[in-house]
Amino acid sequence: MSGMRVRVAGAGVVGLTSALRLAEAGHQVEVIAAGLSESTTSSIAAALWYPYRAYPETAVTRWSAASFAALRALSADPRSGVRLCPGRELFRRPAPDPWWRSAVPELGRVSADQLPEGYLDGYLLTVPVVDMALHLAWLVARLRELGVGVEVQRLDDLDAAFTGVDVVVNCTGLGSRELAGDRTLSPVRGQVVVMEQFGLTEWLLDQSEPAELTYVVPRQSTVILGGTAEEGEADLEVRPAVTEAILARCRALVPEVAQARVLDHRVGVRPARPAVRLETEVRARGPVVHCYGHGGAGVTLSYGCAEDVVEQVRQLGQG
Ligand SMILES: Cc1cc2nc3c(=O)[nH]c(=O)nc-3n(C[C@H](O)[C@H](O)[C@H](O)COP(=O)(O)OP(=O)(O)OC[C@H]3O[C@@H](n4cnc5c(N)ncnc54)[C@H](O)[C@@H]3O)c2cc1C
């Protein structure tokens, strides 16, 4: 059977990209979500293509590679909010190639004279950077062009999503703790500072000390400074002391930060899980394709996972 009726729960980057690929594959799709755009974790993401805090490594590498290709293709359209951006990851010790090396077409090394003081090694690579405000809006507009409705509706139970559809796709991120009763999902808090663009053209990342995660990611008109990864914390209040620490670490890497204006502060909670859950569960009301638990890499994995969601739905149609 082709052209199944599918309801996608969740309108973060995972739900919207899944809905897009499903609609492109000829399914009849609609999206429902408790919150849209600004209220999603996805809108907080930096959003640098980078496989961070998502598992297992083999699947994450495959999904990341597929998303890299999809995002690179989208970068040809400025309305998508996707750009290819060169950057450096810096290390205070010599670093082997990353486990996700095969997901990127090229990975260079920063030459010794280009390393800031205190650093001994660095990757040099060009990756997609996504302006999430633009990209989430672009995804919703693309979906509407394809006849896919995106409506606000909170679910208390996944079974309630089955009315009039053959399959439910669950992309509710951290919401799956309750909806799918999944206690392996846990929050990892992240705080960022949004600054005015001050002419920055490359991203920088230093995660040598996990407790001092530092990144500076340029967008068209803003620069995102981060960050934090606070395990088990879900408090969305901006913490001024954390802001000061982020600004100090970023100033040390990029001195121009000191002169630029702070525009905003954002806090989000990553949906962390020992492994991304991408599988079909057959319930009494029908099949649910789960796709959640993308940790710190939901943007990086989105299009790759969406392809696997389409494959799961295709297999259901054949069953
Ligand atoms: C500070 C920060 C920086 C980050 N930087 C990056 C980065 O550089 N690169 C990267 O790849 N990733 C990054 N991430 C991670 C990324 O943001 C997440 O992995 C991603 O947003 C997860 O997407 P999602 O669609 O699964 O979840 P969400 O964006 O949280 O969307 C979940 C959706 O489900 C809906 N929902 C939840 N519960 C219910 C319910 N009961 N009923 C109906 N709907 C429901 C919500 O309303 C929402 O629409 C960052 C995260 C943070 C916090």
The ligand as an SDF file (V2000), in Angstrom:
LIG
                    3D

 53 58  0  0  0  0  0  0  0  0999 V2000
   21.5680   25.3820   23.5940 C   0  0  0  0  0  0  0  0  0  0  0  0
   21.3820   24.3000   22.5680 C   0  0  0  0  0  0  0  0  0  0  0  0
   22.2300   24.2730   21.4610 C   0  0  0  0  0  0  0  0  0  0  0  0
   22.0810   23.2650   20.5080 C   0  0  0  0  0  0  0  0  0  0  0  0
   22.9050   23.2780   19.4180 N   0  0  0  0  0  0  0  0  0  0  0  0
   22.7570   22.3180   18.4770 C   0  0  0  0  0  0  0  0  0  0  0  0
   23.5920   22.3380   17.3220 C   0  0  0  0  0  0  0  0  0  0  0  0
   24.4620   23.2060   17.1720 O   0  0  0  0  0  0  0  0  0  0  0  0
   23.4140   21.3520   16.3960 N   0  0  0  0  0  0  0  0  0  0  0  0
   22.4590   20.3780   16.5380 C   0  0  0  0  0  0  0  0  0  0  0  0
   22.3530   19.5180   15.6660 O   0  0  0  0  0  0  0  0  0  0  0  0
   21.6640   20.3470   17.6270 N   0  0  0  0  0  0  0  0  0  0  0  0
   21.7940   21.2740   18.5980 C   0  0  0  0  0  0  0  0  0  0  0  0
   20.9990   21.2400   19.7090 N   0  0  0  0  0  0  0  0  0  0  0  0
   20.1210   20.0870   19.9310 C   0  0  0  0  0  0  0  0  0  0  0  0
   18.7920   20.2300   19.1970 C   0  0  0  0  0  0  0  0  0  0  0  0
   18.2120   21.4820   19.5090 O   0  0  0  0  0  0  0  0  0  0  0  0
   17.8480   19.0930   19.5920 C   0  0  0  0  0  0  0  0  0  0  0  0
   18.4720   17.8360   19.4310 O   0  0  0  0  0  0  0  0  0  0  0  0
   16.6130   19.1390   18.6940 C   0  0  0  0  0  0  0  0  0  0  0  0
   15.9980   20.4060   18.7880 O   0  0  0  0  0  0  0  0  0  0  0  0
   15.6140   18.0570   19.0290 C   0  0  0  0  0  0  0  0  0  0  0  0
   14.5610   18.2230   18.1160 O   0  0  0  0  0  0  0  0  0  0  0  0
   13.1450   17.5470   18.3060 P   0  0  0  0  0  0  0  0  0  0  0  0
   12.3500   17.9070   17.0990 O   0  0  0  0  0  0  0  0  0  0  0  0
   13.3310   16.1150   18.6460 O   0  0  0  0  0  0  0  0  0  0  0  0
   12.5730   18.2190   19.6410 O   0  0  0  0  0  0  0  0  0  0  0  0
   11.8660   19.6440   19.9010 P   0  0  0  0  0  0  0  0  0  0  0  0
   12.4790   20.7250   19.1000 O   0  0  0  0  0  0  0  0  0  0  0  0
   11.8500   19.7850   21.3820 O   0  0  0  0  0  0  0  0  0  0  0  0
   10.3950   19.4470   19.3780 O   0  0  0  0  0  0  0  0  0  0  0  0
    9.4940   18.5980   20.0590 C   0  0  0  0  0  0  0  0  0  0  0  0
    8.1050   18.8690   19.5320 C   0  0  0  0  0  0  0  0  0  0  0  0
    7.2120   17.9620   20.1640 O   0  0  0  0  0  0  0  0  0  0  0  0
    6.1080   18.6820   20.7140 C   0  0  0  0  0  0  0  0  0  0  0  0
    5.5690   17.9500   21.8600 N   0  0  0  0  0  0  0  0  0  0  0  0
    6.2000   17.5930   23.0060 C   0  0  0  0  0  0  0  0  0  0  0  0
    5.3380   16.9680   23.8170 N   0  0  0  0  0  0  0  0  0  0  0  0
    4.1370   16.9350   23.1720 C   0  0  0  0  0  0  0  0  0  0  0  0
    2.8380   16.4360   23.4900 C   0  0  0  0  0  0  0  0  0  0  0  0
    2.5830   15.8580   24.6580 N   0  0  0  0  0  0  0  0  0  0  0  0
    1.8380   16.5700   22.5740 N   0  0  0  0  0  0  0  0  0  0  0  0
    2.0790   17.1720   21.3710 C   0  0  0  0  0  0  0  0  0  0  0  0
    3.2840   17.6750   21.0270 N   0  0  0  0  0  0  0  0  0  0  0  0
    4.2930   17.5500   21.9200 C   0  0  0  0  0  0  0  0  0  0  0  0
    6.7190   20.0300   21.0880 C   0  0  0  0  0  0  0  0  0  0  0  0
    5.7130   21.0210   21.2540 O   0  0  0  0  0  0  0  0  0  0  0  0
    7.5890   20.2720   19.8590 C   0  0  0  0  0  0  0  0  0  0  0  0
    6.8230   20.7700   18.7920 O   0  0  0  0  0  0  0  0  0  0  0  0
   21.1000   22.2530   20.6740 C   0  0  0  0  0  0  0  0  0  0  0  0
   20.2490   22.2980   21.7780 C   0  0  0  0  0  0  0  0  0  0  0  0
   20.3800   23.3180   22.7230 C   0  0  0  0  0  0  0  0  0  0  0  0
   19.4480   23.3400   23.8940 C   0  0  0  0  0  0  0  0  0  0  0  0
  1  2  1  0
  2  3  1  0
  2 52  2  0
  3  4  2  0
  4  5  1  0
  4 50  1  0
  5  6  2  0
  6  7  1  0
  6 13  1  0
  7  8  2  0
  7  9  1  0
  9 10  1  0
 10 11  2  0
 10 12  1  0
 12 13  2  0
 13 14  1  0
 14 15  1  0
 14 50  1  0
 15 16  1  0
 16 17  1  0
 16 18  1  0
 18 19  1  0
 18 20  1  0
 20 21  1  0
 20 22  1  0
 22 23  1  0
 23 24  1  0
 24 25  2  0
 24 26  1  0
 24 27  1  0
 27 28  1  0
 28 29  2  0
 28 30  1  0
 28 31  1  0
 31 32  1  0
 32 33  1  0
 33 34  1  0
 33 48  1  0
 34 35  1  0
 35 36  1  0
 35 46  1  0
 36 37  1  0
 36 45  1  0
 37 38  2  0
 38 39  1  0
 39 40  1  0
 39 45  2  0
 40 41  1  0
 40 42  2  0
 42 43  1  0
 43 44  2  0
 44 45  1  0
 46 47  1  0
 46 48  1  0
 48 49  1  0
 50 51  2  0
 51 52  1  0
 52 53  1  0
M  END
$$$$
